[in-house]
Amino acid sequence: PNAEKLVELLQSQPIESTGQYLILAGNLALTTIPNALENMQCSFTKIVVYETIPHAPKIDLENLLQKHKRVFFCFFSPSGVNTVLSAFPSLTTANDQIQFISLGKTTTAAFSKWNVKKVVTASSPSAIELVKCIE
């Protein structure tokens, strides 16, 4: 959603005033902004300034579920969803004891690849909204 808002803002500017853009991004960044700039025939340079490297944590999921009435998995990025669900595919068929929380629509959309339908999405990306999802 934020990338789309930025694209709308860029598109509202006269082409001659847009100049050249420098995009600093991670290796898993969405292509929303670069695609829009290409469509607008604007000059830009994209530099990858960080890499996301998946790391699957070593946890005993069954033991965790036995110890707690409810377990919350909070995700802040689509890559986080993909990393965790790749490491723990059994979570995709989880029961009501497990609650998935997402901090954004793009992250929530990543769950569809895994056929997970029960995801609570925070209304805005903030700690307060995250806590509201858990309550």
C-alpha positions as semicolon CSV with decimal commas, in nm:
position;residue;x (nm);y (nm);z (nm)
1;P;0,000;0,000;0,000
2;N;0,278;0,251;0,077
3;A;0,451;0,182;-0,255
4;E;0,125;0,236;-0,441
5;K;0,075;0,569;-0,261
6;L;0,426;0,679;-0,356
7;V;0,363;0,578;-0,718
8;E;0,044;0,788;-0,721
9;L;0,241;1,085;-0,591
10;L;0,513;1,038;-0,854
11;Q;0,254;1,005;-1,129
12;S;0,091;1,331;-1,022
13;Q;0,416;1,524;-1,088
14;P;0,508;1,659;-1,431
15;I;0,750;1,417;-1,601
16;E;1,013;1,688;-1,665
17;S;1,029;1,768;-1,293
18;T;1,082;1,410;-1,179
19;G;1,454;1,390;-1,261
20;Q;1,648;1,075;-1,186
21;Y;1,567;0,848;-0,894
22;L;1,789;0,641;-0,670
23;I;1,616;0,338;-0,519
24;L;1,786;0,183;-0,216
25;A;1,629;-0,154;-0,149
26;G;1,671;-0,505;-0,020
27;N;1,718;-0,807;-0,243
28;L;1,356;-0,913;-0,190
29;A;1,199;-0,572;-0,249
30;L;0,880;-0,559;-0,451
31;T;0,900;-0,420;-0,803
32;T;0,608;-0,180;-0,766
33;I;0,814;0,140;-0,774
34;P;1,072;0,038;-1,038
35;N;0,792;-0,088;-1,266
36;A;0,600;0,238;-1,227
37;L;0,911;0,446;-1,302
38;E;0,978;0,238;-1,614
39;N;0,617;0,286;-1,727
40;M;0,657;0,660;-1,671
41;Q;0,984;0,647;-1,871
42;C;1,173;0,797;-1,577
43;S;1,541;0,735;-1,525
44;F;1,639;0,550;-1,206
45;T;1,915;0,346;-1,049
46;K;1,837;0,065;-0,808
47;I;2,100;-0,038;-0,555
48;V;2,057;-0,340;-0,328
49;V;2,180;-0,220;0,013
50;Y;2,091;-0,525;0,219
51;E;2,013;-0,893;0,173
52;T;1,750;-1,096;0,349
53;I;1,890;-1,439;0,432
54;P;1,635;-1,693;0,558
55;H;1,720;-1,859;0,886
56;A;1,483;-2,120;1,022
57;P;1,481;-2,125;1,401
58;K;1,527;-2,455;1,581
59;I;1,222;-2,493;1,801
60;D;1,022;-2,788;1,922
61;L;0,681;-2,683;1,797
62;E;0,490;-2,966;1,964
63;N;0,646;-2,887;2,302
64;L;0,571;-2,518;2,256
65;L;0,205;-2,594;2,187
66;Q;0,182;-2,822;2,490
67;K;0,319;-2,551;2,721
68;H;0,093;-2,265;2,604
69;K;-0,280;-2,228;2,551
70;R;-0,225;-1,991;2,259
71;V;0,077;-1,922;2,042
72;F;0,106;-1,607;1,832
73;F;0,320;-1,587;1,522
74;C;0,369;-1,222;1,426
75;F;0,504;-1,141;1,082
76;F;0,644;-0,813;0,953
77;S;0,738;-0,914;0,598
78;P;0,642;-1,163;0,327
79;S;0,991;-1,316;0,349
80;G;0,929;-1,390;0,717
81;V;0,607;-1,574;0,631
82;N;0,782;-1,777;0,362
83;T;1,082;-1,863;0,582
84;V;0,878;-1,979;0,881
85;L;0,616;-2,171;0,684
86;S;0,890;-2,339;0,477
87;A;1,058;-2,452;0,799
88;F;0,732;-2,554;0,967
89;P;0,482;-2,663;0,700
90;S;0,260;-2,817;0,968
91;L;0,169;-2,462;1,075
92;T;-0,034;-2,424;0,756
93;T;-0,290;-2,665;0,895
94;A;-0,269;-2,530;1,249
95;N;-0,560;-2,540;1,490
96;D;-0,719;-2,254;1,684
97;Q;-0,434;-2,265;1,936
98;I;-0,213;-2,087;1,682
99;Q;-0,285;-1,731;1,571
100;F;-0,110;-1,563;1,279
101;I;-0,075;-1,185;1,293
102;S;0,046;-0,969;1,009
103;L;0,168;-0,611;1,014
104;G;0,042;-0,514;0,671
105;K;-0,160;-0,620;0,369
106;T;0,143;-0,723;0,164
107;T;0,256;-0,956;0,441
108;T;-0,096;-1,093;0,481
109;A;-0,108;-1,164;0,107
110;A;0,200;-1,388;0,143
111;F;-0,009;-1,634;0,344
112;S;-0,223;-1,716;0,040
113;K;0,074;-1,897;-0,120
114;W;0,057;-2,133;0,176
115;N;-0,323;-2,160;0,169
116;V;-0,349;-2,007;0,518
117;K;-0,674;-1,818;0,545
118;K;-0,698;-1,726;0,913
119;V;-0,467;-1,426;0,954
120;V;-0,530;-1,114;1,161
121;T;-0,394;-0,802;0,994
122;A;-0,305;-0,499;1,205
123;S;-0,489;-0,187;1,087
124;S;-0,158;0,003;1,075
125;P;0,208;-0,097;1,116
126;S;0,256;0,000;1,479
127;A;0,325;-0,169;1,811
128;I;-0,013;-0,054;1,947
129;E;-0,203;-0,215;1,661
130;L;0,000;-0,533;1,701
131;V;-0,097;-0,554;2,068
132;K;-0,463;-0,496;1,976
133;C;-0,445;-0,800;1,747
134;I;-0,318;-1,014;2,032
135;E;-0,581;-0,899;2,281
